[in-house]
């Protein structure tokens, strides 16, 4: 009985710690809320801000996976058009 309780608690702790580690490993990126802007960047730049303003969007800071889920792709500042 004690072994089953121990292994259950161990399983819960391992599960919780691994999900927290996944979140901590995500990089923070910057993207525009407007769907016309297809890029995200690791650091914001003037070109991204200008393009986002042109499409009346807002710059958002989020985890990289969220940006990917929105259909955004990684770009460098020079690739923002």
C-alpha positions as YAML, in Angstrom:
chain: A
units: angstrom
residues:
- id: 1
  name: UNK
  ca: [0.00, 0.00, 0.00]
- id: 2
  name: UNK
  ca: [2.76, 2.43, 0.95]
- id: 3
  name: UNK
  ca: [4.63, 1.64, -2.27]
- id: 4
  name: UNK
  ca: [1.61, 2.44, -4.43]
- id: 5
  name: UNK
  ca: [1.10, 5.78, -2.67]
- id: 6
  name: UNK
  ca: [4.81, 6.57, -3.06]
- id: 7
  name: UNK
  ca: [4.79, 5.75, -6.79]
- id: 8
  name: UNK
  ca: [1.58, 7.73, -7.33]
- id: 9
  name: UNK
  ca: [3.09, 10.79, -5.65]
- id: 10
  name: UNK
  ca: [6.33, 10.33, -7.58]
- id: 11
  name: UNK
  ca: [4.41, 10.14, -10.87]
- id: 12
  name: UNK
  ca: [2.49, 13.34, -10.06]
- id: 13
  name: UNK
  ca: [5.69, 15.21, -9.16]
- id: 14
  name: UNK
  ca: [7.49, 14.09, -12.32]
- id: 15
  name: UNK
  ca: [4.51, 15.05, -14.48]
- id: 16
  name: UNK
  ca: [4.19, 18.49, -12.92]
- id: 17
  name: UNK
  ca: [7.90, 19.23, -13.10]
- id: 18
  name: UNK
  ca: [8.18, 18.19, -16.76]
- id: 19
  name: UNK
  ca: [5.27, 20.40, -17.85]
- id: 20
  name: UNK
  ca: [6.79, 23.34, -15.99]
- id: 21
  name: UNK
  ca: [10.16, 22.71, -17.68]
- id: 22
  name: UNK
  ca: [8.49, 22.72, -21.11]
- id: 23
  name: UNK
  ca: [7.02, 26.17, -20.41]
- id: 24
  name: UNK
  ca: [10.30, 27.52, -19.07]
- id: 25
  name: UNK
  ca: [12.20, 26.36, -22.18]
- id: 26
  name: UNK
  ca: [9.96, 28.33, -24.53]
- id: 27
  name: UNK
  ca: [11.60, 31.40, -26.02]
- id: 28
  name: UNK
  ca: [9.87, 34.75, -25.81]
- id: 29
  name: UNK
  ca: [9.14, 36.32, -29.20]
- id: 30
  name: UNK
  ca: [7.51, 39.45, -30.58]
- id: 31
  name: UNK
  ca: [4.82, 39.53, -33.25]
- id: 32
  name: UNK
  ca: [1.97, 41.68, -34.52]
- id: 33
  name: UNK
  ca: [-1.65, 40.92, -33.70]
- id: 34
  name: UNK
  ca: [-2.68, 41.57, -37.31]
- id: 35
  name: UNK
  ca: [-2.80, 38.40, -39.41]
- id: 36
  name: UNK
  ca: [-1.29, 40.23, -42.42]
- id: 37
  name: UNK
  ca: [2.05, 40.30, -40.58]
- id: 38
  name: UNK
  ca: [3.33, 36.72, -40.85]
- id: 39
  name: UNK
  ca: [6.60, 37.06, -38.89]
- id: 40
  name: UNK
  ca: [7.75, 36.79, -35.33]
- id: 41
  name: UNK
  ca: [11.14, 37.88, -34.03]
- id: 42
  name: UNK
  ca: [13.24, 37.16, -30.95]
- id: 43
  name: UNK
  ca: [13.85, 40.90, -30.56]
- id: 44
  name: UNK
  ca: [11.49, 43.63, -31.68]
- id: 45
  name: UNK
  ca: [12.72, 46.01, -34.39]
- id: 46
  name: UNK
  ca: [11.56, 49.24, -36.03]
- id: 47
  name: UNK
  ca: [10.47, 47.47, -39.24]
- id: 48
  name: UNK
  ca: [8.14, 45.16, -37.33]
- id: 49
  name: UNK
  ca: [6.68, 48.06, -35.35]
- id: 50
  name: UNK
  ca: [6.16, 50.14, -38.53]
- id: 51
  name: UNK
  ca: [4.49, 47.30, -40.42]
- id: 52
  name: UNK
  ca: [2.32, 46.45, -37.44]
- id: 53
  name: UNK
  ca: [1.24, 50.10, -37.11]
- id: 54
  name: UNK
  ca: [0.49, 50.22, -40.85]
- id: 55
  name: UNK
  ca: [-1.98, 47.33, -40.43]
- id: 56
  name: UNK
  ca: [-3.35, 48.81, -37.19]
- id: 57
  name: UNK
  ca: [-2.08, 45.94, -35.12]
- id: 58
  name: UNK
  ca: [-0.26, 45.79, -31.81]
- id: 59
  name: UNK
  ca: [3.09, 44.24, -30.93]
- id: 60
  name: UNK
  ca: [2.62, 41.32, -28.57]
- id: 61
  name: UNK
  ca: [5.23, 39.50, -26.51]
- id: 62
  name: UNK
  ca: [4.46, 35.78, -26.26]
- id: 63
  name: UNK
  ca: [5.95, 32.32, -26.17]
- id: 64
  name: UNK
  ca: [7.32, 31.06, -29.45]
- id: 65
  name: UNK
  ca: [4.86, 28.17, -29.64]
- id: 66
  name: UNK
  ca: [1.92, 30.59, -29.39]
- id: 67
  name: UNK
  ca: [3.26, 32.55, -32.36]
- id: 68
  name: UNK
  ca: [3.67, 29.34, -34.35]
- id: 69
  name: UNK
  ca: [0.11, 28.34, -33.47]
- id: 70
  name: UNK
  ca: [-1.03, 31.67, -34.93]
- id: 71
  name: UNK
  ca: [0.63, 30.73, -38.24]
- id: 72
  name: UNK
  ca: [3.61, 33.06, -37.77]
- id: 73
  name: UNK
  ca: [7.12, 32.14, -38.92]
- id: 74
  name: UNK
  ca: [10.50, 33.18, -37.59]
- id: 75
  name: UNK
  ca: [12.02, 36.11, -39.49]
- id: 76
  name: UNK
  ca: [14.98, 38.42, -39.04]
- id: 77
  name: UNK
  ca: [14.37, 42.17, -38.90]
- id: 78
  name: UNK
  ca: [15.60, 42.53, -42.49]
- id: 79
  name: UNK
  ca: [13.00, 40.04, -43.73]
- id: 80
  name: UNK
  ca: [10.04, 42.04, -42.40]
- id: 81
  name: UNK
  ca: [8.39, 43.61, -45.46]
...
